[in-house]
Amino acid sequence: MDKEYFCLLRKKLGKTQKELAELLGISLKTLHSYEQGWRQIPAHAERQILFLLSRMRDREGEVKPCWIVKSCPPKRRKSCPAWEFQAGKLCWFINGTICECSAQTSWKKKMVICKSCDVLQSFLPETDGRE
């Protein structure tokens, strides 16, 4: 996640820098360093922001479970943690989900797949091609 996209997501959440820093459990100075590009945004901060955005969108009732969106066959569903925990709207949040026919265990590799998936895309703001 780059600094511009981080700022965009913060604004989409309707949070000031101070409010988001408190939500993420970090100092305001740390948040500033993310938005200025002085520090790389860690995976846990990215996950939390995406989670908060997903909860805003889910209240609107528009997000469908991943197994419906992806038309997953029953055999694949049974071995997927998203199905096991009935978290099909949060599949992108859970490591080990069976996307693209293999279990995804690394957050970085998983996000490459998830960022092009309709489940995650359903609540992300539109961009001009940036991350």
C-alpha positions, 0 to 999 in steps of 0.5 A: 500500500502506498502513502497516497492510497493510505491517505485515500482510505483514511479519508474514505473512513472519515477519520482525521490523522489523530483519530486513525492513529488512535484506531490503529494504536500508533502515535500520530507521528507514526501515522504522519510518517506513513502518509509522508512516505518516510516509513513503509505501511506495515501489513497490520495497519493495512489489514486494520484499515481494510477491515474498518472499510469492510465493516462500513460497506457491510452495513449497506448489505451489498457484499456477498460471500466469496464462495458465491462471488467465485462460484467455489465448488463444494469440495473447495469450500469445505477445505477453506477457512473462509467457509469453515468460519462463515467469513466469506465477506472477510476472506481477504482478511484470513490467511490460508483461504483457497483462492486461485486454487491454492491456499494463500499463506503470505499476506503480501502474496495474498493481497496481490490476488485479493486486490483484483477480486470482487469481494475486496473491490466491493468496498474499496474506493475507485482509484486512478490505477494506483495500489 
